[in-house]
Amino acid sequence: MKNIKVVICGTGAVAREAAEILIGKKGIEIVGVVGRKSYIGEDFGDIIGLNRKMGIAVSNDLNAILAQTKPDVLIDATSSLTKQVYPTLIKALGAGVNVVTACEELTNPWIAESELARKLDDTAKKNGVSLVTSGLNPGWYLDQIPYAFTGACATVKRIRGFRVVDGANPADTSMTVSRNFGIGLEIEEAKKQIAEGKITGHVGLKETIHLLADAIGWKLTKVKETREPLPCPIDRNYKIVKIKKGQSYGIRYNGYGMVDNEEVIRFDGIWACSPTMEIDGFEPGYTLWIEGKPNLKVTVDGATGVGHNTITPARLCNWVPHIVKTKPGVLTDMTEFPLIGVLQDQQK
């Protein structure tokens, strides 16, 4: 069988690790990279620290890359917002290229961007290709994992999840992530920026709740999402930001899905820098509770520790051999998703 040809869109941490994962995987070939202006012309092997040339120079001309390489799949790792990725994805779909994206809003784009969702869906179906969103979340721990475990239940009344993520690494390495979570701001300023939409924090929570409810068959009558900054209990210093006691060092976010007056889905999360139980009253971890017959409790440690940053690029990559075989259109029905496993390495 011929290799599946992949173009990577993005040169950030997720895109770079996705490339590292794909290199050496059986039946996969990276044929192009589209990225930011500062990397134009550079060999992608140098950018990802491969210690050898890949023979693939970063380009900012998507149309040219699509025409020259004729890829089967585009992996997009550029933005969380549908409006920002739309110009790229509509070009790829229009060229007959399948898309796997990390854009959280596109998990269920009919909610926030129904018109753009319709255009993407129509274009994908017209050209016989598919688009899916995947990653850590949405794409795995708050939707795929809960849905998989409901399959062991006779009845399900309520689903609840709680996750705490340590944001110390982004506070050391990423000004963009630190800014998106309001790190180092005074609490009142952080509240103001949350209200203005400047601090986004976790994106895709409402989309996740709808995705899971639709798969189970719950007709939600109300979905609510809240965010609030967290005051740091002690001084904490990182390479990118310095946090004084009382300043924001993260976000607490909550999402609720209601059927009439009954809460059937609730996800609570905390993103904070270096939290410990002794100092902060919480520590990294992820626990899922399913109330039904039987009651289930699931704990996934790897979704919060140092290695959790690998999950998003891994999920994007592991979708590649499946997206070329799924039905055309924007995929949002989780009941029809294939079981996604790890890509096989090439024989050595």
N, C-alpha and C positions, 0 to 999 in steps of 0.2 A: 504494500500500500504506500502511496505517496505521503510525504510529510505534510502536516498541517502548517501552513505558513501564517505567521503571526506578526502584526505590527503593534508596537507598544507606543501609546500616546501618553507622554509624561516623562519627566526626568527626576521626580522627587523620590522620597524614600520607598514608597510603595512600588512605583514603576521599576526602580533599580533592583529591588529584591525580587520582583516578579521575573525580571530578566535572569537573575542569578538562578532562580528555581527552574526556569525553562531550559537553560543551557544544560545539555546533557540528558534531557528527557527524551524518551523514545518517541519517535514519530512527530516531534515538534521542531520547527525551524523559525527563528527570529529573522525576519527579512527587512525590517525597517523600524526606525524610531523617530517620532515627532516630539519635539520638546521646546523648551524656552530659548529665547534669543541668545542668552549667555552661553549656551552649549552648542550653538549652530556650528557645524563643521567638525566637531570633535568626534573621535571614535568612541562608540558607546562602551567598548571594553575598558577604556581608560577611565570613563566616568564611574563605572561600577566597581573599579578596582580589580579587574580580572587578571591583571599582570600579563595580558596579551591583547593584541588587536583583534576586534571582531570583524573588521572590514565593513562596518556599518556606521556611517556618519549621521549625527543628529541633524534633522531637517526641520524647517518650520513650514514646509510646503506639503500639506496633507494630500492635496489633489495629485501632486506629482508622485508622491510615495505610493499612493493607491494604484495609480496608473502603471507605474514601473514594476511594482512587486506583485500586484494582483493577489493580495493576501486572502486567506480564508476567514481570519478572525482579527479584530482589533481589540486590544486590551486597553481600556481607558482608565487612567488613575490621575485625574487632574482636578476635580472639583466635586463638592458635595451637592451642588445646586443644579437643577435641570436646565435653567436658563443659560448657565455658563457652559455646559457641555453640549447643549443642543446643536450648535453649528458644526461641531466636529462629528457628532454621532449621525446627524442627518446626511452628511456627506458620505460617511462610511456605509450606511445602510443603502443609500442611493447608488453606491458603486457595487452593491451586491456582496457586502462584507458583513459577517456576523459580528456582534459586539458583546463583550463582557465588560461591564463598567463597575467602578467602585462608588459611583454617584448615589448617595443614600436616598435622595428624593425620588430617584427613578425606581426604587423598590416598588412603589405604587404611585406612579406619576399622575394618575387620574385624580388624585386628591388635591394637590397644589397647582398642577400645571396641566389641566385636562386638554387644552387645545394643542399644546406641544406634544402631549402624549398621543393624541389622535394622529398628528402628522408623523410622528416616529413609527407608530403602529402601522399606519397606511403604507408608508414607504417600505418598511420591513416586509410586509406581506406582498407588496407589489413586486419586490425583488427576490422573494423566496428565502429571506434570511431572518435571523432572530436577534433579540436584544434582551439581556438579563443583567440584573444588579446582584452582586455578591460581595462578600467580605466577612469581616468579623461580626459586625452588626450595622445595618441589616445584612442578612445573608447567612447567619449561622446561630449565634448563641441566644438571641431573643425570639427567633422565629423557627429555624430548622430544628434546633434541639427540643424546644417545647412541643412542637408538632410531632416529632418522632416519638416522644414519650407518651403522648396521648394515645398512640397506637397500642399501648399496653393496658389501656383503661377500658372498662365497660361503660363508664359514664365520666364526664368531666364537668364540674360546676364552676371552677375558677382556676386561673393560672396566675402565679405571682413570681416575679424574679427580682433579685437584688444583686447588684454588681458594684464593686469598688475597684477602681483602676488607679495605679500609681503613675502619676504624670511627671515623675522626676526626670526621666530621660528626655522628653520633649522640652522641659524647662532648661535642660542643659544644651539642647541641640537645635531647637526650632522656635524661632521668634513667631512664626505664623501660628503654630499650635498654641503657644503661650498667649498670644493676643486673642485667639478665638475662645479661650477659656478665661480670659480676664485675669491672668496671673500678675500679682504685684500691684493691683489697683486698690485704692481705698474702697471700702464696701459700698458706700453710697454711689461712687462713680461706676462701680461694677453693676450695681442695680440699674443705673441710668442706661448704661450701654446694652444691658440685656433687654431692657424695654425698647430701645431703639433698633435692636436687631444687629448691633455691631459685635456683640459677643454671642456666638452661635452655640458653642459647646457641642454636645452630641446632636447630630442631625439624623433625622429619619425615624424618630421614635413613633410619631403618629402613623407613618407609613408601615412600620413594623407591626403595630397593633392591628391595623386594618388587614394586613397580609395574613396574620395568624388567625384572626377572627373569621375571615373569609374561608380559610382552609377548614376550619372546624365547623363552619356553618352558622356562626352567631351573627345575627343582624344587629350591628351596633347602632344605638340611638344617640350616643354621645361619646366623643373622644376629647380628652383634655390633656394638656401638657404644661408643666410648670418648670421654671428654672430659678435658682437663687444662688448667689455667691457664698462661698464658705470663708469665714475669717480664720486666718492661720493662728494656732495657739502659741507658736514660738517663732523666732526669727529662723528663716531658712534661706540659704544662698546657693544659687546655681550659676552656671556659666552665662546663660542668657538673661536671667532675671534675678533680682534680689528681693526677698519678701520679708517685710517687717511684721512683727506680731500684730494681729488685728487686720492686716491687709488680706485681700482675696488670694487664696492659693488653690482655688478650684471651684467646681460647680456641683451642686446637688440638683438632680433632675428627676422628675416623676412623670409617668404617663398612665392614663386610666382609660379603659374601655368599658362602657356601660351598655347594658341591655335594659331599657326602661330605667328603673331606679336601682338596679343591681350591678355592682362592679364585678365584671367577669375576667378582666385582664388588668393587671397592675405591674408596672415595671418601675423600680426605683434604682437610681444609680448615683454614684459619687465618683468624680474625677478630681483627685487631689494629689499634691506633691508630697511624696514620702510618708504616707499615713501609717501610723502604728496604733495598735489597740491601746497601748499604755499612754500615749500622748494625745491621740486624736479621738479615741473611742471607737475606731473602726480600722480595718486593715484590708489589703487586697484580697479579693475572692469573688466567686460567683455561685449563687445558690438559686435553684429553681424549685418551686413548690407547685404541685398539681393536686388540687382538691377534687376528689372524685372517688371512684371505686376501681382500684384501691387508691389511697393517698400516696403520692410519690414525692420524694425529695432527692434532687440531683445536684451534686457539687462538681464543678469543673474548675480545677485550679489553674490549668494552663491558659485560661481565657483572661487572666489578669496579671500574670507575672511578666518577667523580662521577655519571654518568648511570645507573648501575645501579639506583638507587632508583626510577626510572621504570618498570622492567620489570614489577614486580609489579602496579601499578595498570593498566598497559597490557594485560597479559595478561588481567586480570579484565574489562576493558572489551571487548577484542577477542573474548571468548567470547560476548558478549551475543547477537548474531544467530544463533549456532550452538546455544546452549542451548535456545532455543525450538523447535528442530527435531529434537533428539536423542531417542532412546528414553527412556521414563520410568525413573526409579530413580536410585540413587547410582552415578555413572559412575566405575569404577576399571579398566576394561579399555582400556589405551592403544591396543590394536590397532584399536579402534573409534572412536577420537577423530578428529574432522575436522581438516583442515589449517587452523590459525588464522592469519589474516592481519590486517593493520592495517585499522581501520575507515575508511571513506571519509568525507572531509570534505564538508560541504554546499557546494554551488556558491555562489560569491560573485559 
